Amino acid sequence: MRARLLLGGVASLYHHRGRRNENWDAMKSFFDAVGLLLADLASSLLFIVLLSLTGNAALSVCLAIALGLAQIGIQFIRRKPIDIMEWLSLFLVIAAGIATLLTDDPRFVLFKPSIIYAIVGVVMLKPGWMNRYLPAIARSVAPDVATYVGFVWAGLMFVSGALNAFLGIEFDLHTWAVVMPAFGIVSKAVLMVAGFAAIRLTVSRRVRAMPEAERDALLISTGVRAQ
């Protein structure tokens, strides 16, 4: 669910501007997606903050694992389905925590987001994964652009994973804690706006270039214009 919501929350921003309710739903989905991404990183961030404050790796690992278990527990209490990505997130924080305790190397916890990013990136390599979240007119007029935008999203996931691993290896925890959250939020916001603009401008240009009869039929068939 988390991976699907992450993908769907970002892509659902491409609803038609003239429909106020759809725009509100799109914005809500985007913020939900950001929240889910932060939830995936929460245990790693908690670990870093605690380790920075206390210097106690064992305590930091145990509390980070406790947070991961609490996230799953809340899903059970709310009777919400738990997706494989949520189980994977919990498994990774436990495995990384145990590795940290055995080796006394906190960088193991920092590699968890890289694995999450890589998995989401592979999912986004599927051509046309964004189409199901687009309005009908965008699916009809600019599916090729949506495919390209989807590939760019996949690239961003791989870049984010590589940057996360690089920071974990080459820099200290404080640098990681500053750079990764800022890069994650800013890069996704920029790509969201750029992707939205690319699809919308392409749709507008191609629709204007159509013969009038074909354009009217398209607008009616996609629900943009009432018959």
N, C-alpha and C positions, 0 to 999 in steps of 0.2 A: 504493500500500500504506500509506504513512504516514498519508494522510488517513483511509482506511478503518480503520486500526488506532486512530487517534486517536478516531474516532467510536465504533468498536466497543469500545475499551478503557474509555471512560467509561460507555457504556450497559450493558455486560455485568455491571455490579455489581448488577443487579436480579435475580439468581438467587434461588431459594427458600432461606430461611434454614436450613431444616431439613436441607439437604444439605451436609455439611461439605466434600466435594470440590468441589462447584460454587462454594461460597463462596470457597474458596482460589483457584480459577481466576479468579473475578471480581476478587478483590483483586490477583492477579498481573496481570491485564489492565489494571486501573486504573494500577498503577505502571508498566507498560509504556507506557501511553498518555502518562503524565507524562514519561517518559524520551524518548519520540518528540517531544513538544512542545519539550522542552529541547534536543533535538538540532537541531530546526528553528531555534531561536534561538541555537545555539552559536556560529555564525560571527559573528553580530552582537555577541554578548556578548564574544567574543574580541577583536573589533575595538575595542570600547569600552575594555576593560581595557588593551590594548596602547597605544592612543592616550593614555589617561590616564597611563600609566606612562612612555611614551617621548616623547610629543608628535610622533611621526613618523607622519604619515598614510600615506605610501607603504609603509612597513614593515608597518603595521597592516593595510592593505588586502591586501597580498600574502599575509600569514600567514592572514588570514581566508579568502581564496580558496583557499589551500592546504588549510585545514581542510575546506572544502566539497568539494574534490576528493578528499580523503582519505576522507570519509564515503562518497562514491560508490564509491571504490576498494575499501573494505572490503566493500561489498555485492557487488562483482564477485568478490573473493577468496572470499567465503563462498558464492558462487553463489546468492545470493538475488535474486529479481526486484526491479527498481527501478521504483517507481511514478512516474507523471507528476509527482506532487507533489514527489518527491525531486529530479527533474530541474529542476523549476521553482524549488525552493529554491536549487539550485546556480546556475541562470541568474540569479536575482535578486541573489545575493551578488556574482557576477562583474559584472553590469551596474551595480549600486550602487557597487562598488569602482572601476570605470572612471570612473563619473560623479564620484566623490569625487576621484579623481586629476586629472581634467580641470578641475574647478571649485574644488578645494581646500575643499569643503564636506562634512564628515563626516556630515551629516544624511541624505544619500542612503542610507547603510547602515541607518540607523534606520527607514526606511520599509518595508524588506523584510518585517518581521513584520506590518505593516498589510495588505499584499497577501495574505499567507498567511491571516490571520484572515478577511479578506473572502471569499476563495474557500471556506474551510471553512464560513463562515456561510451562503453561498449553497447549499452542499450540504445543510446542516441545515434549510433552508426546505422541503425536500421533506416533505410530510405523511406521518407514520408511519415515518420512517427508523429510529426506535428499535425498532420492533416486532420486527424480525428478531433482536434481541439480548435480548428479554425472554423469561421463562419462559412456557410455554403458558397457564398460568392468568391471567397478566397480559394476554396478548394477547387472551384470550377475554373477560375481565371489564372491563378498563380501557384499551382501545386509545385512547379519546378523551383520557384524561389523559396517556398516553404521547405523543400528538401535541402536546398543549399544552407538555409538558416539552421536547419537541424544538424547538419554536419559541422557548422561553426560551433554550435553548442557542444557537440561531442569533443571538438578540439579544445574548447575551453576547459572541459572536464579533465582532459588528459594533461593540459598545461597546469591546471590547479594541482593535480596529483603530483606532477613532477616538481613543481615549486615547493609543495609541502614537504616532499622527501628531501629536497635539496636544503631547505631551511633546517629541517630536523638533523641533518648530518653536519652541516657546515657552521651553524649558528647556535646561539644559546636559546634557552626557553623564552626569555623575555622578548627576543627578536621575533621568534615564531608567534608568540601571543599577540604581537602588534601587527605583523605583516599579514598573516593568513586571514584573520577575520576581516580586515580592511580590504584586502584584495578580493576575497570571496564575494563580499557584498557589492563593492563598486564594479567589479568586472561583470557580474551578472546583471546589475542594473543597466550598465552601458549597453551590453549586448541585447537586453530585452528591448530597450528603446530603439536601438539600431535595427533589430530584426522587425519590430513592429513597423517602423518607417519604411523599410525596404519592401515588405509585403504590401502595405497599404498604398504606397506610391505606385508600385507595379500594377496593382489591381485598378487603381484610378486611371493610369495611363492606358492600359489595355482596354478597359471598358469604354473610354472616350474614343478610342480608335475603331470601335466596332460600328458597323452600319446601324442606323437608328432602330430598325425593326429587330435585329438580333440583340441589340443592347436592351431594348424594352422587354423582350422575351426573357432574357437572362435575369434582369432585375426582378421580374415578377416570379420567375421559377425559384429564385433563391430567397424570396421573401423580403427583399429590400424595398420593393415597391408593391403596393396593393394593386390588384387587377382592376 
